[in-house]
Amino acid sequence: MTDLLIAGGVALLVAILGTPLLIKQLRARGIGQQIREDGPQRHISKAGTPTMGGVAIIGAAVAGYLVAHIDATFTTRGIVGLLAVCGAALVGFADDWIKVTRQRSLGLNKRAKAGGQLAVAVAFAVVCVTWLKVDTHLSFTRYSSLGINLGKVGWVILAVLLFVGFTNAVNLTDGLDGLAAGSSSFTFVAFMVIGYYQYRHFAIYGNPAPLDEAVLAAALIGACAGFLWWNAAPARIFMGDTGSLGIGAAIAVLALLENVDLLLPIVGGLFVVETLSVIIQVASFRLFHQRRVFRMAPIHHHFELLGWPETTVIIRFWILAGLFTALALGAFYADFISVGGTG
């Protein structure tokens, strides 16, 4: 428990104190957000707001994780997970850098961005099955919950789909001040609790490094919360793809390492809803003579165009993220009780 508090506390402190320093450096270099021309008109006033704030999030999470291990032992699972998060963040950093240096709202082309995400995802998945020896069963709340063994190849395919899917899902959600950072904090709380329970009940879950995974989740909670202090509406800095891809990767990585693959769509339910809104919008536009289901996708923009104030959309979506987290933890605990777990 002490390790969790240290990781979260240090990450929170680094993010709160480090983010304004990053803002100052970004402003000095004229690194600001480019706004989509087809986005809501009220967002035009946000042009020039410093971006690439994900550097502070990932940096704070790394600091929190490392400091928590001063008196603790590092695990290969924790290190591999952290490296995967940093790898995805680097892809986002390249995307952000192109945006700010070329003064346009689009960074890496689709092929390069997808290729970078895929490379990190495949590397992580292959390392998991060859070096970390992760359990390859399809799982809901624990490795043996469904009894379906995907095998190494099947598990790698599932891992890559979840990794790429959630990096993009968080990227789509990052469209309003504080929306992605706040929602992600709830999600990481779920993974911290799950990791701690797996640590306390190894006989049920068989996870060799659950506490270290919980420490990583705690560091990410602190990092997101500290960054949110400066990212809350009206935002003084945006996380950019550096943050959204790194956070999305972290969500997928923790779900896969904790053997809760199929619980992930519930834990990250808000991100799933945001992604589905885009899929539905595109499908409707192409299949039904350019008809739109939403005024704009992702769905948070739809509610903006309905006249909801931005802060109203953000807070209500945070509430949804919290409810999804509660539902996921409820399902996890119900399964825990069903197999005779106590305490």
Secondary structure, 3 states (H helix, E strand, C coil): CHHHHHHHHHHHHHHHHHHHHHHHHHHHCCCECCCCCCCCHHHHHHCCCECCCHHHHHHHHHHHHHHCCCCCCCCHHHHHHHHHHHHHHHHHHHHHHHHHHHCCCCCCCHHHHHHHHHHHHHHHHHHHHHCCCCCCEECCCCCCCCCEECHHHHHHHHHHHHHHHHHHHHHHHCCCCCHHHHHHHHHHHHHHHHHHHHHHCHHHHCCCCHHHHHHHHHHHHHHHHHHHHHHCCCCCCCCHHHHHHHHHHHHHHHHHHCCCHHHHHHHCHHHHHHHHHHHHHHHHHHHCCCCCCCCCCCHHHHHHHCCCCHHHHHHHHHHHHHHHHHHHHHHHHHHHHHCCCCC
